[in-house]
Amino acid sequence: MRALPSLRLHGLVLGVACAALVGAVQVAPAGAAEPAPASPLRLAAPDDGLALTPPMGFNNWNSTHCRPEFNEAMIKGVADLFVTKGLKDAGYEYINLDDCWALPQRDAAGKLVPDPVRFPNGIKAVADYVHAKGLKFGIYTSAGTKTCDRVGFPGGLNHEYSDARQFADWGVDYLKYDNCNHQGVDAKKRYTTMRDALKATGRPIVFSICEWGENRPWEWAADVGHLWRTTGDINDSWGSTLSIMKKNLPLHAYAGLGNWNDPDMLEVGNGGMTDTEYRTQFSMWSIMAAPLLIGTDLRKADDATFEILSNREVIAVDQDPLGRQGEVISSEAGRWVVVKELSDGSRAIALFNESDRPQRIETSATDAGLPRARDYRVRDLWAHSDASSADTIAATVPAHGTVLLRVSPERRWESYPPAVELAPTGDWFARTDRPAEVSAKLTNHGREKARAVSVRLSGPEGWDIRPTTPTRTGKLSSGITFTTGWKVKAPGGTRPGDYDLVLSAAYDSQAGKTKREHPVRVSVVVPPQPGVSYVSDMPWVSSSNGWGPVERDRSVGGSGARDGKTLTIGGQTYTKGLGVHAPSVVHLYLGGKCSTLRASVGLDDESGTRGTVAYEVWADDRKIAATGVVDNSMPAQPVTADVTGAHSVRLVVTDGGDAVAYDHADWADARLTC
């Protein structure tokens, strides 16, 4: 946790810990990763035998920070849930405290003193409780004079040997060592001293270097710690998760047994992202061989959170004993393919969609590094289903989603049904006044024919769904696509918003009858009224934002809803418009009824003197207007776009090619003429 008591983060003054700004993470432009190191490192396992796979466990910081609910009862409750919910059996073992567990002052002997309110029975009693569950216990301090919280609890600088001895006596198994208040002392020296102090205790303690990647620890810390942070702190938003992912992905060559790149803890379950985005974080952290440290209060977690965190097939990718981190093999237009070699010779393949709309992502088994074979077994690690592919690996991936597969050569290909790709095509809208047309494709990527093929679309009760094409075919040969279409009409009175339909296909093969399902989100839309309408007064198809929700008629402010201020660009205020934070997309349905979009755009004054963004307007699948890079020194920029005939429009804000800190962007006076 990185203390930033005097800096303004996303419009809020925060003094949070390990907390490098999201924008301190320098990321490549959208759809591109930084180049990989020129000379890959092959690291041998450490002599101490610790962290031979990425550590798995819990840390309280992301869910509690230093609030009162961080206490002995919470830690014991999480330890209990590790056992009762099966997380321990799934591989999670560390229960780790973060900042604020101590009093602000050492005692007369220079020893650390546990906070008697938070931990009335002391730290050793908590460690003993955790150990009695068959789990391990971790603790936190900083490689400086004080820790990162603004209160400033005692840090370990110049107290390394005394503190390490205390930790060992308490039964600590894991130390997270932060980077605040380091007084300018060389990072390598500070972390090496604590390494030596931990070793001197004689107790095996995993050493987590939380140095934020400022001094490129991946280049020097292999013999100092077992894992090292490669970025600033994560927060519970899509923009933060994406930025950190892009920073960590190029460092694959530095990961190995007992030496792990650490892109920070999991946000799964904290509520700031969708379940699709949380599955992406869990999938991508696993293919990056990252530590899996749960950051939500499990006492409050829902079933969906436990389902994500306990997916053993995904965990097996993270914990694979070969110890490789996945490598990017393509990332064009936000369609990422990341491949990880596994110890049994198979490959984990992540098809990750960075963009705000569904995209088809394709690779092949041979491009993923597998030897040529007659067929390949394709295991979907979220659907828990198998198929046989001739070589093509493809899926239509939802916005911000990830399909995670395990692929291997397969001689007994007839044991599995042919891999079919079932995908909606184009934008899916529905109206209440008249039917809308939608379509889908079914493609056979297997070598065997799919026979007695049928495709079906179903929706909520009362929806009128009628096929416009045949939905059955006798056979579907390898490489052939079957296209189907429907007219969809929502019941009268249905409110604008997103609704789930289910696209399904059934077919026969030597392996028996198979059914594939593809959830499809359809947006019920209302065409704009004739005349001029402000975008902030219209229903949207969807919106996504890098920090907090998109705001109507106010700036984006912080992470909560309606916590922004009056829209202000260059000292000029606006009563109408949208407040967003890069990366952001607002999707509008026009139904071909509008002609012109106008807005004044710029960075909101609440960003201070920092921030760079770029504005784009997309009509259907065409970019029709763009500003180039806009910074805080510029007054509001006029944007006018011809949207004649467009069925939908997307208002897009990117980070301008740099990081996403302070990127509070306004679409002031955004309005449509229809």
DADAMO-V211218 format. One record per backbone hydrogen bond with DSSP energy under -1.0 kcal/mol. NH is the residue of the N-H (numbers start at 1). CO is the residue of the C=O. Records with the same first field share a line. If there is no record, write none. Layout:
NH = CO  CO
This chain:
7 = 4
9 = 12
12 = 9
14 = 7
18 = 1
20 = 18
24 = 21
25 = 22
32 = 29
49 = 46
57 = 292
58 = 94
59 = 294
60 = 96
63 = 60
64 = 60
65 = 61
67 = 64
70 = 67
71 = 69
72 = 118
75 = 71
76 = 72
77 = 73
78 = 74
79 = 75
80 = 76
81 = 77
82 = 78
83 = 79
84 = 80
85 = 81
88 = 82
90 = 86
91 = 88
92 = 87
93 = 56
94 = 56
95 = 136
96 = 58
97 = 138
103 = 113
107 = 111
110 = 107
115 = 101
119 = 115
122 = 119
127 = 123
128 = 124
129 = 125
130 = 126
131 = 127
132 = 128
133 = 130
134 = 131
135 = 130
136 = 93
138 = 95
139 = 174
141 = 176
143 = 178
144 = 142
145 = 181
147 = 153
152 = 149
155 = 145
156 = 142
157 = 144
159 = 156
163 = 159
164 = 160
165 = 161
166 = 162
167 = 163
168 = 164
169 = 165
170 = 166
172 = 167
173 = 137
175 = 206
176 = 139
177 = 208
178 = 141
185 = 182
190 = 186
191 = 187
192 = 188
193 = 189
194 = 190
195 = 191
196 = 192
197 = 193
198 = 194
199 = 195
200 = 196
202 = 199
206 = 173
208 = 175
209 = 227
210 = 177
214 = 211
216 = 213
219 = 216
220 = 217
221 = 217
224 = 221
225 = 221
226 = 207
227 = 207
228 = 260
229 = 209
230 = 262
237 = 235
241 = 237
242 = 238
243 = 239
244 = 240
245 = 241
246 = 242
247 = 243
248 = 244
249 = 245
251 = 248
254 = 251
255 = 252
256 = 259
258 = 51
259 = 256
260 = 226
262 = 228
266 = 293
270 = 267
278 = 274
279 = 275
280 = 276
281 = 277
282 = 278
283 = 279
284 = 280
285 = 281
286 = 282
287 = 283
288 = 284
289 = 286
290 = 285
292 = 55
294 = 57
298 = 296
300 = 297
306 = 302
307 = 303
308 = 304
309 = 305
310 = 306
311 = 308
312 = 310
315 = 311
316 = 312
318 = 314
319 = 315
323 = 320
326 = 287
327 = 339
329 = 337
330 = 337
334 = 331
335 = 332
336 = 352
337 = 330
338 = 350
339 = 327
340 = 348
342 = 346
345 = 342
347 = 407
348 = 340
349 = 405
350 = 338
351 = 403
352 = 336
353 = 401
354 = 334
359 = 397
361 = 395
363 = 393
365 = 391
368 = 364
369 = 366
370 = 365
376 = 389
377 = 408
378 = 387
379 = 406
380 = 385
381 = 404
384 = 380
387 = 378
388 = 417
389 = 376
390 = 445
393 = 363
395 = 361
397 = 359
400 = 355
401 = 398
403 = 351
405 = 349
406 = 379
407 = 347
408 = 377
410 = 375
413 = 411
415 = 412
416 = 413
419 = 388
421 = 443
423 = 441
425 = 439
430 = 523
436 = 488
438 = 486
440 = 484
441 = 423
442 = 482
443 = 421
444 = 480
445 = 419
450 = 476
451 = 508
452 = 474
453 = 473
454 = 506
455 = 471
456 = 504
458 = 502
463 = 460
464 = 489
466 = 487
468 = 485
473 = 453
476 = 450
479 = 444
480 = 477
482 = 442
484 = 440
486 = 438
487 = 466
488 = 436
489 = 464
490 = 431
494 = 491
497 = 524
499 = 522
501 = 520
502 = 458
503 = 518
504 = 456
505 = 516
506 = 454
507 = 514
508 = 451
512 = 509
514 = 507
516 = 505
518 = 503
520 = 501
522 = 499
523 = 428
524 = 497
525 = 430
533 = 672
535 = 670
537 = 534
538 = 535
541 = 587
542 = 587
544 = 585
546 = 581
551 = 579
553 = 577
555 = 565
569 = 572
572 = 569
574 = 567
578 = 667
579 = 551
580 = 665
582 = 663
584 = 653
585 = 544
586 = 651
587 = 542
588 = 649
590 = 647
591 = 647
592 = 646
593 = 590
595 = 673
596 = 673
597 = 641
598 = 671
599 = 639
600 = 668
601 = 637
602 = 666
604 = 664
605 = 568
607 = 604
608 = 605
610 = 607
613 = 630
614 = 654
616 = 652
617 = 625
618 = 650
619 = 622
620 = 648
622 = 619
624 = 617
625 = 617
627 = 615
630 = 613
634 = 631
637 = 601
639 = 599
641 = 597
643 = 595
646 = 643
649 = 588
650 = 618
651 = 586
652 = 616
653 = 584
654 = 614
658 = 655
663 = 660
664 = 662
665 = 580
666 = 602
667 = 578
668 = 600
669 = 576
670 = 667
671 = 598
672 = 533
673 = 596
674 = 531
